[in-house]
Amino acid sequence: MSVAQANTVIMKKLLIFSVAMFGFGFALVPFYEKICEVAGINNLLQADTLTENVQVDTSRWLTVELDANTRGLPWQFKPMQSSVRIHPGELVQVMYEVRNNSDREVVGQAIPSYSPQLLAKHLKKLECFCFSKQVLKPNEVRQMPVQFMIEPGLPNDVSVMTISYTFFALNSDSPVTDTVSKAKPI
């Protein structure tokens, strides 16, 4: 086999391989969505369908109290408003503010908690700083949104609830997911 023939064979193999990898890249998106659906992981790609299929119950009001705490961090963390009054099924956005009071970069992760506990089944978050780690530079101040909806299926005897976030310190050498694009620096 001549060098020209060998090069042609290799070029054909590389072309087939490139087309196969391109197709594999497209196949990963539905595969990823299915894995998230089966695993129960919050799939943000389906956020639009979540709010489209829900009727707002205007006959009922809910009061959502907002709480913020830190553990082991030199941060100030607070909601921009202490509570919000909403209808079940209504899409709401609230803002939290976090300030790094230290002279070093600090990594933290927020963990949510709910009261009453059954709220966790009826609360659907579309956007939240709690989905990933947050890195704050020295003396940085950031406003971070939480976009959520409480399903109309919440029992009628529940009208006041609390959503609380607690930021915990993380090691700065652990891998960080970049979600700062959702937050607005001040």
Buried (B, 14 or more C-beta within 10 A) or exposed (E): EEEEEEEEEEEEEEEEEEEEEEEEEEEEEEEEEEEBEEEEEEBBEEBEEBBEEBEBBEEBEBEBBBBBBBEEBBBEBBBEEEBBEBBBBBBBEBBBBBBBBBEEEBBBBBEBBBBEEEBEEBBBBBBBBBBBBBBBEEEBEBBBBBBBBBBBEBEEEBEEBBBBBBBBBBEEEEEBEEBBEBBEEE
